[in-house]
Amino acid sequence: MFEFLTQKLSGIFDKLGRKGRLSEEDVDEALRQVRLALLEADVNFKVVKELLSRVRERAIGSEVLHSLTPAQQIIKIVHEELVAILGKEPSRLVPSGAMPAVVLLVGLQGSGKTTTAAKLALQLKRQGQRPLLVAADIRRPAAVEQLRLLATQHDLPVYTEITQSSAVTICRHALKEAKEKGAAWVIVDTQGRLHIDEEMMKELMDIRSAVQPSEVLLTVDAMIGQDAVRVAQEFHSRIGLTGLILTKMDGDARGGAALSIRFVTGVPIKYLGTGEKIDALEPFFPDRLASRILGMGDVLTLIEQAETAFDLEQTKKWEKKIRSGQLDLEDLLTQMRQIRKMGPLARIMEMMPGLARFASYLPDEQSEKQFKKVEAIILSMTPAERRNPAIIDGSRRARIARGSGTTPKDVNQLLNQFREIQKLTKSLSRGSLLRNVGSIFNIPLR
């Protein structure tokens, strides 16, 4: 997400920082390059014009140009103006006065609407609220089956009565059932089309009239670029949106839609879909996204994801072993598996200050491949070998390689890197640790 833009902006601001004192011409040249980077990242030209106008107005003041760190001041201004463009404050789901509150999910076919419905239901369930999913896309039977399957896999209640005559009738009956079961939220997965048409809009307006939703959320595919903005404008003008969910953000290295859609439509972004897994749905925070775009990381989101993924007791044991110098390969395997729950390693690196520019060295498929290789090697060892790798000699190394489908060289590489980790955990040297993590996964970090 934003890989292209982050790298471009990091290069521009690094160059600016090397100049020391700045002139008005230096600022104009840097902003010209920022303008090109934003346009290449598929950001709407109106947004680019407004953003840079605001930045320039503040950046050419004497308090910036004559400060001791003018480049840092300009980055701070860009960050603040990006936050303003993205909506300043985070926007949350707003429940209605009466229970249950209804969320009407709308969008074109292929935008990830059905999966997003399940993701949202799971998130609400984890917050202690009772959701009910409603399969109201009766024209596409696969959508009903997909929602039922996702609900079953994650123990989510779902209403899937497709024998009824219309989507409106289904929604009315589902709402009645939700009241009887004491559900807090009803999430309606509506029909999607390959394009916007009158029939589709009429059905959505009829459903809206029948269930009186507190939220009408458009799921829109971020990978379609500026078309996402046009789709959002169309839906908003016809049925009135209360929020946006940008899906497939993990597949769009440019990210122009995210920077444009809030400003152009005036509709707040509420969630970002960041992967295919059921828990890959992030609440949208404008300040955190602006920090990611500028390569400043997103520590708060990283902490929140870690709290969800990591077992507290296991983490305490890990910390104790690190302090005592007794770390073994079983501990490494446990921590690797918990890290995998947080998502691809490249996305984790994007959220760590100073490491976002290195994320491109580690595509999702490469990180998963390396995780699996290391896991296979460790699992091919005996418990005694995992606890004491020093006993692994040539014959053991060959056996482990055969069992894991790797080579003795791969086994050697892991053992060497693990010895380095044992040394580094004693000193917790940040720079050395970064290089070591990179070498484990064959990433050329420097």
N, C-alpha and C positions, 0 to 999 in steps of 0.2 A: 504494500500500500504506500503510494507516494514516493516510491523508490527513485523514479526519475527526477521529480521535483526536489526532493531532499538533497540529492547529490548535486544538482545544479545550484541550488541556493547556498549549500555549504561551501561550494567552490567560490561563489561570488563574494560571500561574506568573509571567507578566509583571506582572499585577495585584498579586500577592503581593510581588514584588520592589520595587514602588513604595512599599510601606508602611514600609520601614526596619525598625524594631523590631516584633516580632510578639508578640501575646498568644496564649494558648491558644484563645481564641474565634476569632482570625484563622485559626489552623491548622485548627480544626474546620470553619469555613466553607469554606476552600479544599478540604479533603478531602471535604466534602459535594458540592462541584462536581465534583471528580475522580470521585467515586462515580457521579454522574449521567452524566458523559462516558463512563466505562467501560461502564455499562449500556447507554447509547445505541449504543455501538460493538459491542454484542452479546457482551460478555464474560460468562461464566458468573457468576451471582450469588454462588456459593460462592467463586469466585476473587476477586471484588471484595471480599467481606467479609474474607477472609483477608489480602489484600494491604493493605487500608486499616487493618486492625487492627495489622499489623506496623509500618506507616509511622507511625501515630499514637503507638504505644508508644515509638518512638524519637524522634519529632519534638517531643514536648512536654517533653523533657528540658531542663534549664537550659543545657547546653552548646550546644543549638541555639537556643533562644529568646533567649539573652543573647549570642549570637555577633554579630560585626560584619556577617555576611552570612547571616542566618537563612534567607532564601528559597533561596539557593544550597545551603545545608546540607540543606534539605528536598528539593530536586531530587535531590541526591546520594543521599539515603535512598531516594526513590522509584525511582531508577535501580537501586540495589543490590537492592531488594526485587523489582523487575520481573525482574531477572536470576535471582534465586532461584526465582521462580514459573516462569520459562521453562526452568529446569534447570541453572543455574549453569555447568557445564562443557559444551563442545561434545561431541557423541557421533559417533564415526566408524564406518565399516564395520569389522566384526571378522572377519578371515578364519579359516577353520577350520584345524585342524592339517594335514589332508591337502589336496592340490591335486586339482582346483580347488575353491575355495570357491563355495557356491551362494547366490544372492540370490533369494528367492521374492517376487515382487511381487504383491500382492493388492489388491482394491478393487472398488467398485461400477462398473458401466458408466458411462462418461462422466466419470470422475474424472481422466482423463489418464494412465492406467496405461501404455498402449503407447508413447506419446511419451516418458514418463518413463523407460521401460526403455532406449530409444535414447539419451536424454540421459545417463543413468548410465553406459552402456557407453562413450560418447564421452569422458566425464570420466575414467574408468578408463584408457582408451587413452592419453589425453594425459598421464597420470601414469606411463606406461611399463608398464602391466599389460595382459595380453592377455585381453579379454572374449569370451564367446560368448553371443549372444542366442538365446533359445529361444521360438518362437511356440507356446505351449501352449493358446491360446484357439481351439480348433477348431470351436466352435459358432458363432463369428462370423468367417466367412471374410475379411471386410474387415479384421479385426484382424491376421490373418496377412499379408495383402498390404500393409497399412500398415507393419508392422514390417519386412518385406522391403524396401520402398521406402526407408524411413529408413536402414536398414543399408547399402543400395547407395549412396545419396547420400553417405554419410560413411565408406565403406570399412570397415564393421564386419562381422565374421563373424556369420552368423545360421543357425540350424537351423530349417527350416520343412517338415518331412516330415508333411504333413497326411493322407497316405493311411493312416497307422497308426490303430489302432482306438480308442485313448484317449489323453487328456492324460498319464496316468501312464506309458504306454509311450513316448510321445514324449520325456518328460523323462529316462527311463532311457537311451534310445538317445543323446540329446543329451549326457548326462553321460559316456557311454562315448567319444563323439567328442571331447568337450572334453579328456579325459585323453590321448587319442591325439595331439591337436594341441598339447598343452602349454598350454592356456588356464589363466589364473590365476583367472578368475571366470566363472561361469555365471549369467546373468540370465534368469530364467524369467518370461515374461509370461503370467499365468493368466487364466482366464475371469472376466469381470465380469458382474454382473446388475443389474437396476434396483432390486432389493431383496435382502436377505439371506434365504436359504432353506436348507433341510436338504440338498438335492441339491448346492448350491454348496459348502457347508461340508464335506460328505463328500468331494467331489473334492479340495478343498484339503488336507484331512487325509491323504488317500491319497497325494497328490503329496509332501507334507511327509515322510511316512513313507518314501517311495521314494528321495528325493534327500538327506535329512538336511541341510537348509539351515543355514548359519551365520547367515543374516539372513532374517527374515520382515518385509518392509516393507509397510506399508499406504499406498497413495496415496489421499489424501482431498482432495476439492474444498473449498478454503477458503471459497468463495462460498456454500456452503450453511449457513454460520453454526454455530449450536449443534447442528444435525443432524450436523455433522462429528464432534462429540464423542461423540454417541450411536453413530454408525457405528463409531468407533474402539473404544469400549467393547465393542460386540458382537463385533467381530472378535477383540479381545484375549482376551475370555472364552472364545471358541470354539477358536481355533487358536494363541493365544499369539504376540504381536507382539514384535519386538525393536526396532522403530523406525517412525517416521512420515515421510512425505514430503507436505508440504502443497503442493498444486498450485493454479494460477490465483491466486497471491497478488497478481499485478499487477492483477487485476480486482476486488479486494475493498478498498474504501476504508476499511472499518471495522476489519477484522482481528481481530475477537473470537475467532474459532476458534483462532488462533495463540496467543493469551494464555491460553486455557482448556484446550486439549487435553492439554498436557503435565502440568499440575497435576491434572486430573481423572482421567486414565487411568494416570499414572505411566510412560507409554511415552515415551522421548526422541524429539524431532524431529531428524532427521538431515539433511534437505534441504528447501529451499524452491524451488518452481517459479515463476519470475518472468516468464515470457513464453512465446510459442509457438516461438521459435527454438530450435534443437537445443542451443545452449550456455547457454540460460537456466535453469540449475539451480545454485543456490548452496548450499554447505555451510552448515549452521545454526550460528550463534554466538549464544548467549543475550545476551551483553553488547552485541554489535553491534546486534541487533534492538532491545534496550531503548533504546539511544542513538538509533536512528532514530525510535522512537515518541515520544521526548521532544524531537525536533527538533534533536538534538545531532550528527546526521550519522553517517557510517560510513566514515571515511577509509581504514581497512585494506582493506575490500572494494573501495572505489573504486580503490585502488592495485593490488590484485590483478587487477581487471578491466582496468585500463589496461595492465598488463604483458602481458596476453594479447592485447589488441586492437592496441596500438601497435607499429609497427615501430621498433626502437631506432635504426637508422641514419637513418631519416626524421626521427625526433624530434630527433636531434643536429643535423641540417641545419637544422631549424626553429628550434632554439635559437640556432644560430649566426647565422641570418638576422635573428632578433629583435634580437640584440645589435648587429648591424651596421646595423640599420635598413633592411634590403633585403627585407623581407617583400613577397610579391606574391600575386596572386589564385590562382595555381597552388598555392602553399603553403597558402593558406586552404582550397582544395578538398580537398587531400590530408588535412589535419587534420580537416576535417569528416567525411570518409569513415571515418577511423579512430575518431572519436567515435561515429559511428553503429553501429560494431561493438560498442560497450559497451552498447547498448540505448537506449531512449527517453530524450530529454534530461531529462524530468521525473524519471525514476528516478535519473539521475546527480545531479541537484540535491538529491534526497532524502538522498544520502550525503554532501553537503558541509555542514559545520557552519554553521548560521545561514541556510541557503538552503532547508531542507525546507519552510518555510511558503510559499515561492513556487512550489513544484512544481505546485500546483493551477492556476496561471495557464497551464500548458503541457500540455494533454492530449496523449496519445501521437499522436493523429491530426493535431493542429495542428503538433507539432514535426516530424513526418515530412513534412507538406505544405510547411512552410517550408524544410526541408532540400532538398527536391526543387526548389523554386522557385529557391533560391540556386544549386544545382548546375546547373540548366538555363540560368540566365543566364550563369554562368561558362563552361560548355561551348559556348555560342553565340558566345563571343569568339574571336578569332584568338590564337595563341600570343603574338604581339607585344602585343596588348591586355591579356592576362592579366599579362604581365610588367611592362607600363608602362601602367596604366589612365589616366594623364594624357592619352594621345593620343585617348581616346574623346570625339569631338565629337557634335554633334546627329545627323548622318546615321548614324554608327556606332551610336549609342544606339538609333535607330529600327530598324536592322538586327538588333541583338542582341535587342531586344524581340520582333521578328517571329519570329526563330529559336527563342526560348525560350518562346513562347506567353504572354508577359507584356506589360507596358506600359512605355513609356519612364520613367514615374514609378517603377516597380519597379526598373528598372536604375539610375536616379538614386539611389534609396534605398540600394541595395547599395553603390554607389560612395562615397556620403557616409559610410556606416557603415564601409567599409573604410579610408577616410582617417582616421577616428577611431581605428580599431584600430591603424593605423600609429603614430599619436601616442601612444596609450595603452601600447603595448608598450614604448615607450622609458622610460616612467615606472613601468609596472606598478602603477598605482594601483588597488587592489582595488575600492574603491567605484565608481569611474568605470567600471572594466572590467565590473562586474556590470550597471550600467545600460546599458552599450553592448551587451552580449550580449542583454539583454532587448529592446532596441529593434530589433536585427537580426531577432529572431524575433517581433516584435510582442507582447512580454510587458510588462505595466505594472509593472516592478520599480522599487522606490524605496528 
